[in-house]
Protein backbone atom coordinates (compact mmCIF):
# COMPACT_ATOMS: atom_id res chain seq x y z
CA UNK A 1 0.00 0.00 0.00
CA UNK A 2 1.31 3.41 -0.93
CA UNK A 3 2.01 5.64 2.06
CA UNK A 4 0.72 9.16 2.52
CA UNK A 5 4.24 10.54 2.10
CA UNK A 6 4.81 8.57 -1.12
CA UNK A 7 1.50 9.82 -2.53
CA UNK A 8 2.29 13.42 -1.61
CA UNK A 9 5.75 13.08 -3.15
CA UNK A 10 4.20 11.82 -6.39
CA UNK A 11 1.67 14.67 -6.48
CA UNK A 12 4.32 17.36 -6.18
CA UNK A 13 6.91 15.71 -8.42
CA UNK A 14 4.73 14.80 -11.40
CA UNK A 15 4.91 17.18 -14.37
CA UNK A 16 4.24 17.19 -18.09
CA UNK A 17 6.51 19.98 -19.28
CA UNK A 18 10.11 20.66 -18.27
CA UNK A 19 9.22 24.19 -17.17
CA UNK A 20 7.44 22.56 -14.20
CA UNK A 21 10.55 20.55 -13.31
CA UNK A 22 12.37 23.35 -11.52
CA UNK A 23 13.11 23.59 -7.82
CA UNK A 24 11.02 26.76 -7.59
CA UNK A 25 7.94 25.16 -9.20
CA UNK A 26 8.27 21.98 -7.13
CA UNK A 27 8.32 24.10 -3.95
CA UNK A 28 5.28 26.00 -5.23
CA UNK A 29 3.42 22.70 -5.80
CA UNK A 30 4.42 21.49 -2.34
CA UNK A 31 2.99 24.66 -0.80
CA UNK A 32 -0.18 24.37 -2.92
CA UNK A 33 -0.62 20.77 -1.78
CA UNK A 34 -0.34 21.78 1.89
CA UNK A 35 -2.75 24.66 1.42
CA UNK A 36 -5.39 22.97 -0.76
CA UNK A 37 -5.43 19.29 0.26
CA UNK A 38 -5.15 18.23 3.88
CA UNK A 39 -3.65 14.91 4.96
CA UNK A 40 -7.03 13.45 5.99
CA UNK A 41 -8.39 14.01 2.48
CA UNK A 42 -5.32 12.42 0.88
CA UNK A 43 -5.47 9.47 3.35
CA UNK A 44 -9.12 8.95 2.41
CA UNK A 45 -8.14 8.79 -1.27
CA UNK A 46 -5.46 6.16 -0.52
CA UNK A 47 -7.68 4.00 1.70
CA UNK A 48 -10.71 4.28 -0.59
CA UNK A 49 -8.63 3.42 -3.65
CA UNK A 50 -7.31 0.22 -2.06
CA UNK A 51 -10.84 -0.74 -1.01
CA UNK A 52 -11.90 -0.18 -4.61
CA UNK A 53 -9.00 -2.32 -5.86
CA UNK A 54 -10.43 -5.18 -3.80
CA UNK A 55 -13.83 -4.62 -5.44
CA UNK A 56 -12.23 -4.66 -8.89
CA UNK A 57 -10.33 -7.87 -8.12
CA UNK A 58 -13.54 -9.49 -6.84
CA UNK A 59 -15.46 -8.56 -9.99
CA UNK A 60 -16.88 -11.38 -12.12
CA UNK A 61 -15.68 -9.79 -15.37
CA UNK A 62 -12.07 -9.24 -14.33
CA UNK A 63 -11.10 -12.62 -15.80
CA UNK A 64 -12.32 -11.31 -19.19
CA UNK A 65 -10.02 -8.29 -18.99
CA UNK A 66 -12.50 -5.56 -18.13
CA UNK A 67 -14.54 -4.25 -15.24
CA UNK A 68 -17.38 -1.78 -14.88
CA UNK A 69 -19.23 -0.22 -11.94
CA UNK A 70 -22.43 1.81 -12.20
CA UNK A 71 -22.26 5.42 -11.02
CA UNK A 72 -25.02 7.79 -10.03
CA UNK A 73 -23.26 10.69 -11.74
CA UNK A 74 -19.90 11.68 -13.20
CA UNK A 75 -18.25 13.32 -10.19
CA UNK A 76 -14.71 13.15 -11.52
CA UNK A 77 -12.42 15.69 -9.89
CA UNK A 78 -8.74 16.54 -10.11
CA UNK A 79 -5.86 17.43 -7.86
CA UNK A 80 -4.53 20.66 -9.36
CA UNK A 81 -1.23 22.03 -8.15
CA UNK A 82 -0.73 24.74 -10.79
CA UNK A 83 0.99 22.74 -13.52
CA UNK A 84 1.56 24.52 -16.84
CA UNK A 85 -1.25 24.02 -19.32
CA UNK A 86 -3.81 23.28 -16.60
CA UNK A 87 -2.62 19.70 -16.18
CA UNK A 88 -3.48 17.90 -12.98
CA UNK A 89 -1.39 15.79 -10.66
CA UNK A 90 -4.07 13.11 -10.26
CA UNK A 91 -7.59 12.31 -11.40
CA UNK A 92 -10.04 11.36 -8.65
CA UNK A 93 -13.13 9.31 -9.47
CA UNK A 94 -16.01 9.05 -7.03
CA UNK A 95 -18.11 5.90 -6.91
CA UNK A 96 -21.75 5.56 -5.85
CA UNK A 97 -20.66 4.82 -2.26
CA UNK A 98 -18.66 8.04 -1.96
CA UNK A 99 -15.24 6.41 -2.28
CA UNK A 100 -12.55 8.68 -3.71
CA UNK A 101 -10.49 6.70 -6.21
CA UNK A 102 -7.05 7.75 -7.47
CA UNK A 103 -6.24 7.07 -11.11
CA UNK A 104 -2.53 7.20 -10.23
CA UNK A 105 -2.76 4.56 -7.50
CA UNK A 106 -4.87 2.29 -9.70
CA UNK A 107 -2.33 2.63 -12.52
CA UNK A 108 0.50 1.91 -10.10
CA UNK A 109 -1.20 -1.33 -9.03
CA UNK A 110 -2.51 -2.48 -12.42
CA UNK A 111 0.35 -1.34 -14.67
CA UNK A 112 1.10 0.75 -17.73
CA UNK A 113 -1.69 -0.58 -19.94
CA UNK A 114 -4.46 0.07 -17.45
CA UNK A 115 -7.24 2.38 -18.64
CA UNK A 116 -10.03 3.87 -16.55
CA UNK A 117 -12.69 6.29 -17.66
CA UNK A 118 -16.26 7.32 -16.99
CA UNK A 119 -18.56 6.05 -19.73
CA UNK A 120 -21.90 7.63 -20.38
CA UNK A 121 -24.74 5.88 -22.13
CA UNK A 122 -27.58 8.00 -23.49
CA UNK A 123 -30.97 6.33 -23.25
CA UNK A 124 -34.01 7.62 -25.11
CA UNK A 125 -37.31 7.21 -23.36
CA UNK A 126 -40.81 7.92 -24.52
CA UNK A 127 -43.47 9.84 -22.68
CA UNK A 128 -47.24 9.72 -22.90
CA UNK A 129 -47.13 12.69 -25.28
CA UNK A 130 -45.76 11.50 -28.63
CA UNK A 131 -44.28 14.94 -29.33
CA UNK A 132 -42.24 14.88 -26.14
CA UNK A 133 -39.30 12.58 -25.61
CA UNK A 134 -36.52 12.47 -23.13
CA UNK A 135 -32.98 11.36 -22.77
CA UNK A 136 -31.54 9.83 -19.66
CA UNK A 137 -27.86 9.24 -18.98
CA UNK A 138 -26.37 6.20 -17.27
CA UNK A 139 -22.80 6.57 -16.02
CA UNK A 140 -20.32 3.82 -15.29
CA UNK A 141 -16.68 3.60 -14.31
CA UNK A 142 -15.11 1.38 -16.97
CA UNK A 143 -11.68 -0.23 -16.72
CA UNK A 144 -9.58 -2.41 -18.99
CA UNK A 145 -5.95 -3.22 -19.70
CA UNK A 146 -5.40 -5.33 -16.61
CA UNK A 147 -2.14 -7.30 -16.36
CA UNK A 148 -2.13 -10.95 -17.40
CA UNK A 149 -1.04 -12.07 -13.92
CA UNK A 150 -4.24 -10.83 -12.27
CA UNK A 151 -4.28 -13.91 -10.03
CA UNK A 152 -1.12 -12.67 -8.28
CA UNK A 153 -2.80 -9.36 -7.57
CA UNK A 154 -5.89 -11.15 -6.29
CA UNK A 155 -3.73 -13.16 -3.89
CA UNK A 156 -1.91 -10.04 -2.75
CA UNK A 157 -4.89 -7.74 -2.23
CA UNK A 158 -7.78 -10.08 -1.45
CA UNK A 159 -6.00 -12.05 1.26
CA UNK A 160 -5.05 -9.01 3.32
CA UNK A 161 -7.38 -6.75 5.18
CA UNK A 162 -7.03 -3.15 4.15
CA UNK A 163 -7.75 -0.37 6.63
MIKEKE-65224 format. One record per residue (C-alpha): x negated, y negated, z. Coordinates in Angstrom, 1 decimal, decimal comma. Layout:
N
<east->X | north->Y | up->Z>
...
END
This chain:
163
<east->0,0 | north->0,0 | up->0,0>
<east->-1,3 | north->-3,4 | up->-0,9>
<east->-2,0 | north->-5,6 | up->2,1>
<east->-0,7 | north->-9,2 | up->2,5>
<east->-4,2 | north->-10,5 | up->2,1>
<east->-4,8 | north->-8,6 | up->-1,1>
<east->-1,5 | north->-9,8 | up->-2,5>
<east->-2,3 | north->-13,4 | up->-1,6>
<east->-5,8 | north->-13,1 | up->-3,2>
<east->-4,2 | north->-11,8 | up->-6,4>
<east->-1,7 | north->-14,7 | up->-6,5>
<east->-4,3 | north->-17,4 | up->-6,2>
<east->-6,9 | north->-15,7 | up->-8,4>
<east->-4,7 | north->-14,8 | up->-11,4>
<east->-4,9 | north->-17,2 | up->-14,4>
<east->-4,2 | north->-17,2 | up->-18,1>
<east->-6,5 | north->-20,0 | up->-19,3>
<east->-10,1 | north->-20,7 | up->-18,3>
<east->-9,2 | north->-24,2 | up->-17,2>
<east->-7,4 | north->-22,6 | up->-14,2>
<east->-10,6 | north->-20,5 | up->-13,3>
<east->-12,4 | north->-23,3 | up->-11,5>
<east->-13,1 | north->-23,6 | up->-7,8>
<east->-11,0 | north->-26,8 | up->-7,6>
<east->-7,9 | north->-25,2 | up->-9,2>
<east->-8,3 | north->-22,0 | up->-7,1>
<east->-8,3 | north->-24,1 | up->-3,9>
<east->-5,3 | north->-26,0 | up->-5,2>
<east->-3,4 | north->-22,7 | up->-5,8>
<east->-4,4 | north->-21,5 | up->-2,3>
<east->-3,0 | north->-24,7 | up->-0,8>
<east->0,2 | north->-24,4 | up->-2,9>
<east->0,6 | north->-20,8 | up->-1,8>
<east->0,3 | north->-21,8 | up->1,9>
<east->2,7 | north->-24,7 | up->1,4>
<east->5,4 | north->-23,0 | up->-0,8>
<east->5,4 | north->-19,3 | up->0,3>
<east->5,1 | north->-18,2 | up->3,9>
<east->3,7 | north->-14,9 | up->5,0>
<east->7,0 | north->-13,5 | up->6,0>
<east->8,4 | north->-14,0 | up->2,5>
<east->5,3 | north->-12,4 | up->0,9>
<east->5,5 | north->-9,5 | up->3,3>
<east->9,1 | north->-9,0 | up->2,4>
<east->8,1 | north->-8,8 | up->-1,3>
<east->5,5 | north->-6,2 | up->-0,5>
<east->7,7 | north->-4,0 | up->1,7>
<east->10,7 | north->-4,3 | up->-0,6>
<east->8,6 | north->-3,4 | up->-3,6>
<east->7,3 | north->-0,2 | up->-2,1>
<east->10,8 | north->0,7 | up->-1,0>
<east->11,9 | north->0,2 | up->-4,6>
<east->9,0 | north->2,3 | up->-5,9>
<east->10,4 | north->5,2 | up->-3,8>
<east->13,8 | north->4,6 | up->-5,4>
<east->12,2 | north->4,7 | up->-8,9>
<east->10,3 | north->7,9 | up->-8,1>
<east->13,5 | north->9,5 | up->-6,8>
<east->15,5 | north->8,6 | up->-10,0>
<east->16,9 | north->11,4 | up->-12,1>
<east->15,7 | north->9,8 | up->-15,4>
<east->12,1 | north->9,2 | up->-14,3>
<east->11,1 | north->12,6 | up->-15,8>
<east->12,3 | north->11,3 | up->-19,2>
<east->10,0 | north->8,3 | up->-19,0>
<east->12,5 | north->5,6 | up->-18,1>
<east->14,5 | north->4,3 | up->-15,2>
<east->17,4 | north->1,8 | up->-14,9>
<east->19,2 | north->0,2 | up->-11,9>
<east->22,4 | north->-1,8 | up->-12,2>
<east->22,3 | north->-5,4 | up->-11,0>
<east->25,0 | north->-7,8 | up->-10,0>
<east->23,3 | north->-10,7 | up->-11,7>
<east->19,9 | north->-11,7 | up->-13,2>
<east->18,2 | north->-13,3 | up->-10,2>
<east->14,7 | north->-13,1 | up->-11,5>
<east->12,4 | north->-15,7 | up->-9,9>
<east->8,7 | north->-16,5 | up->-10,1>
<east->5,9 | north->-17,4 | up->-7,9>
<east->4,5 | north->-20,7 | up->-9,4>
<east->1,2 | north->-22,0 | up->-8,2>
<east->0,7 | north->-24,7 | up->-10,8>
<east->-1,0 | north->-22,7 | up->-13,5>
<east->-1,6 | north->-24,5 | up->-16,8>
<east->1,3 | north->-24,0 | up->-19,3>
<east->3,8 | north->-23,3 | up->-16,6>
<east->2,6 | north->-19,7 | up->-16,2>
<east->3,5 | north->-17,9 | up->-13,0>
<east->1,4 | north->-15,8 | up->-10,7>
<east->4,1 | north->-13,1 | up->-10,3>
<east->7,6 | north->-12,3 | up->-11,4>
<east->10,0 | north->-11,4 | up->-8,7>
<east->13,1 | north->-9,3 | up->-9,5>
<east->16,0 | north->-9,1 | up->-7,0>
<east->18,1 | north->-5,9 | up->-6,9>
<east->21,7 | north->-5,6 | up->-5,8>
<east->20,7 | north->-4,8 | up->-2,3>
<east->18,7 | north->-8,0 | up->-2,0>
<east->15,2 | north->-6,4 | up->-2,3>
<east->12,6 | north->-8,7 | up->-3,7>
<east->10,5 | north->-6,7 | up->-6,2>
<east->7,1 | north->-7,8 | up->-7,5>
<east->6,2 | north->-7,1 | up->-11,1>
<east->2,5 | north->-7,2 | up->-10,2>
<east->2,8 | north->-4,6 | up->-7,5>
<east->4,9 | north->-2,3 | up->-9,7>
<east->2,3 | north->-2,6 | up->-12,5>
<east->-0,5 | north->-1,9 | up->-10,1>
<east->1,2 | north->1,3 | up->-9,0>
<east->2,5 | north->2,5 | up->-12,4>
<east->-0,4 | north->1,3 | up->-14,7>
<east->-1,1 | north->-0,7 | up->-17,7>
<east->1,7 | north->0,6 | up->-19,9>
<east->4,5 | north->-0,1 | up->-17,4>
<east->7,2 | north->-2,4 | up->-18,6>
<east->10,0 | north->-3,9 | up->-16,6>
<east->12,7 | north->-6,3 | up->-17,7>
<east->16,3 | north->-7,3 | up->-17,0>
<east->18,6 | north->-6,0 | up->-19,7>
<east->21,9 | north->-7,6 | up->-20,4>
<east->24,7 | north->-5,9 | up->-22,1>
<east->27,6 | north->-8,0 | up->-23,5>
<east->31,0 | north->-6,3 | up->-23,3>
<east->34,0 | north->-7,6 | up->-25,1>
<east->37,3 | north->-7,2 | up->-23,4>
<east->40,8 | north->-7,9 | up->-24,5>
<east->43,5 | north->-9,8 | up->-22,7>
<east->47,2 | north->-9,7 | up->-22,9>
<east->47,1 | north->-12,7 | up->-25,3>
<east->45,8 | north->-11,5 | up->-28,6>
<east->44,3 | north->-14,9 | up->-29,3>
<east->42,2 | north->-14,9 | up->-26,1>
<east->39,3 | north->-12,6 | up->-25,6>
<east->36,5 | north->-12,5 | up->-23,1>
<east->33,0 | north->-11,4 | up->-22,8>
<east->31,5 | north->-9,8 | up->-19,7>
<east->27,9 | north->-9,2 | up->-19,0>
<east->26,4 | north->-6,2 | up->-17,3>
<east->22,8 | north->-6,6 | up->-16,0>
<east->20,3 | north->-3,8 | up->-15,3>
<east->16,7 | north->-3,6 | up->-14,3>
<east->15,1 | north->-1,4 | up->-17,0>
<east->11,7 | north->0,2 | up->-16,7>
<east->9,6 | north->2,4 | up->-19,0>
<east->5,9 | north->3,2 | up->-19,7>
<east->5,4 | north->5,3 | up->-16,6>
<east->2,1 | north->7,3 | up->-16,4>
<east->2,1 | north->10,9 | up->-17,4>
<east->1,0 | north->12,1 | up->-13,9>
<east->4,2 | north->10,8 | up->-12,3>
<east->4,3 | north->13,9 | up->-10,0>
<east->1,1 | north->12,7 | up->-8,3>
<east->2,8 | north->9,4 | up->-7,6>
<east->5,9 | north->11,1 | up->-6,3>
<east->3,7 | north->13,2 | up->-3,9>
<east->1,9 | north->10,0 | up->-2,8>
<east->4,9 | north->7,7 | up->-2,2>
<east->7,8 | north->10,1 | up->-1,5>
<east->6,0 | north->12,1 | up->1,3>
<east->5,1 | north->9,0 | up->3,3>
<east->7,4 | north->6,8 | up->5,2>
<east->7,0 | north->3,1 | up->4,1>
<east->7,8 | north->0,4 | up->6,6>
END
